[in-house]
Amino acid sequence: MHLWLNCFFYLVLGSCFGIIYDVIKIFRLIFVIKKKGTIILDIIYFIVCSIFVFQLILLTNFGNIRFFILLIILVGYFVYRLIKFCLRKN
C-alpha cells in the first residue's frame, strides 16, 4: 500500500508541474516577455521542479532516486496534458 500511495503522490506532482508550467505560459503571454526572459523563467521553473522532486523523494524513498519515480512524474505530466487537450477539444 505504501508504494501505491507514493506513486499517487508522484502522479499528482507531475500534474502540478503541468499546471505550474501553464501558469508560467499565461504569465509570459500577459506581460509579453522576450526570449531572454523566457529562458530565465524556464530555468527557474526547472530548478523549482527539481527541488520539489528531490524533497518528495527524500520524504518518501529516503533519497533513493529510481527510474520509475521519474517515469511516474512524467506520466502524471502527460496525463494532465491529455486531460487538458480533451477538455479543450469539447
Contact map, one row per residue, 1 for C-alpha under 8 A:
111110000000000000000000000000000000000000000000000000000000000000000000000000000000000000
111111000000000000000000000000000000000000000000000000000000000000000000000000000000000000
111111100000000000000000000000000000000000000000000000000000000000000000000000000000000000
111111110000000000000000000000000000000000000000000000000000000000000000000000000000000000
111111111000000000000000000000000000000000000000000000000000000000000000000000000000000000
011111111100000000000000000000000000000000000000000000000001000000000000000000000000000000
001111111110000000000000000000000000000000000000000000000000000000001001000000000000000000
000111111111000000000000000000000000000000000000000000000000000000000000000000000000000000
000011111111100000000000000000000000000000000000000000000000000000000000000000000000000000
000001111111110000000000000000000000000000000000000000000000000000001001100100000000000000
000000111111111000000000000000000000000000000000000000000000000000000001111110000000000000
000000011111111100000000000000000000000000000000000000000000000000000000100100000000000000
000000001111111110000000000000000000000000000000000010000000000000000000100100000000000000
000000000111111111000000000000000000000000000000000000000000000000000001111111010000000000
000000000011111111100000000000000000000000000000000000000000000000000000100111110000000000
000000000001111111110000000000000000000000000000000000000000000000000000000010000000000000
000000000000111111111000000000000000000000000000100000000000000000000000000010000000000000
000000000000011111111100000000000000000000000000000000000000000000000000000010011000000000
000000000000001111111110000000000000000000000000000000000000000000000000000000010000000000
000000000000000111111111000000000000000000000000000000000000000000000000000000000000000000
000000000000000011111111100000000000000000001000000000000000000000000000000000000000000000
000000000000000001111111110000000000000000000000000000000000000000000000000000000000000000
000000000000000000111111111000000000000000000000000000000000000000000000000000000000000000
000000000000000000011111111100000000000010000000000000000000000000000000000000000000000000
000000000000000000001111111110000000000000000000000000000000000000000000000000000000000000
000000000000000000000111111111000000000000000000000000000000000000000000000000000000000000
000000000000000000000011111111100000000000000000000000000000000000000000000000000000000000
000000000000000000000001111111111000010000000000000000000000000000000000000000000000000000
000000000000000000000000111111111000000000000000000000000000000000000000000000000000000000
000000000000000000000000011111110000000000000000000000000000000000000000000000000000000000
000000000000000000000000001111111000000000000000000000000000000000000000000000000000000000
000000000000000000000000000111111100000000000000000000000000000000000000000000000000000000
000000000000000000000000000110111110110000000000000000000000000000000000000000000000000000
000000000000000000000000000000011111110000000000000000000000000000000000000000000000000000
000000000000000000000000000000001111111000000000000000000000000000000000000000000000000000
000000000000000000000000000000000111111100000000000000000000000000000000000000000000000000
000000000000000000000000000000001111111110000000000000000000000000000000000000000000000000
000000000000000000000000000100001111111111000000000000000000000000000000000000000000000000
000000000000000000000000000000000011111111100000000000000000000000000000000000000000000000
000000000000000000000000000000000001111111110000000000000000000000000000000000000000000000
000000000000000000000001000000000000111111111000000000000000000000000000000000000000000000
000000000000000000000000000000000000011111111100000000000000000000000000000000000000000000
000000000000000000000000000000000000001111111110000000000000000000000000000000000000000000
000000000000000000000000000000000000000111111111000000000000000000000000000000000000000000
000000000000000000001000000000000000000011111111100000000000000000000000000000000000000000
000000000000000000000000000000000000000001111111110000000000000000000000000000000000000000
000000000000000000000000000000000000000000111111111000000000000000000000000000000000000000
000000000000000000000000000000000000000000011111111100000000000000000000000000000000000000
000000000000000010000000000000000000000000001111111110000000000000000000000000000000000000
000000000000000000000000000000000000000000000111111111000000000000000000000000000000000000
000000000000000000000000000000000000000000000011111111100000000000000000000000000000000000
000000000000000000000000000000000000000000000001111111110000000000000000000000000000000000
000000000000100000000000000000000000000000000000111111111000000000000000000000000000000000
000000000000000000000000000000000000000000000000011111111100001000000000000000000000000000
000000000000000000000000000000000000000000000000001111111110000000000000000000000000000000
000000000000000000000000000000000000000000000000000111111111100000000000000000000000000000
000000000000000000000000000000000000000000000000000011111111111110000000000000000000000000
000000000000000000000000000000000000000000000000000001111111111100000000000000000000000000
000000000000000000000000000000000000000000000000000000111111111000000000000000000000000000
000001000000000000000000000000000000000000000000000000011111111000000000000000000000000000
000000000000000000000000000000000000000000000000000000011111111110000000000000000000000000
000000000000000000000000000000000000000000000000000000001111111100000000000000000000000000
000000000000000000000000000000000000000000000000000001001111111110000000000000000000000000
000000000000000000000000000000000000000000000000000000001100111111000000000000000000000000
000000000000000000000000000000000000000000000000000000001000101111101000000000000000000000
000000000000000000000000000000000000000000000000000000000000000111111100000000000000000000
000000000000000000000000000000000000000000000000000000000000000011111110000000000000000000
000000000000000000000000000000000000000000000000000000000000000001111111000000000000000000
000000100100000000000000000000000000000000000000000000000000000011111111100000000000000000
000000000000000000000000000000000000000000000000000000000000000001111111110000000000000000
000000000000000000000000000000000000000000000000000000000000000000111111111000000000000000
000000100110010000000000000000000000000000000000000000000000000000011111111100000000000000
000000000111111000000000000000000000000000000000000000000000000000001111111110000000000000
000000000010010000000000000000000000000000000000000000000000000000000111111111000000000000
000000000010010000000000000000000000000000000000000000000000000000000011111111100000000000
000000000111111000000000000000000000000000000000000000000000000000000001111111110000000000
000000000010011111000000000000000000000000000000000000000000000000000000111111111000000000
000000000000011000000000000000000000000000000000000000000000000000000000011111111100000000
000000000000001000000000000000000000000000000000000000000000000000000000001111111110000000
000000000000011001100000000000000000000000000000000000000000000000000000000111111111000000
000000000000000001000000000000000000000000000000000000000000000000000000000011111111100000
000000000000000000000000000000000000000000000000000000000000000000000000000001111111110000
000000000000000000000000000000000000000000000000000000000000000000000000000000111111111000
000000000000000000000000000000000000000000000000000000000000000000000000000000011111111100
000000000000000000000000000000000000000000000000000000000000000000000000000000001111111110
000000000000000000000000000000000000000000000000000000000000000000000000000000000111111111
000000000000000000000000000000000000000000000000000000000000000000000000000000000011111111
000000000000000000000000000000000000000000000000000000000000000000000000000000000001111111
000000000000000000000000000000000000000000000000000000000000000000000000000000000000111111
000000000000000000000000000000000000000000000000000000000000000000000000000000000000011111
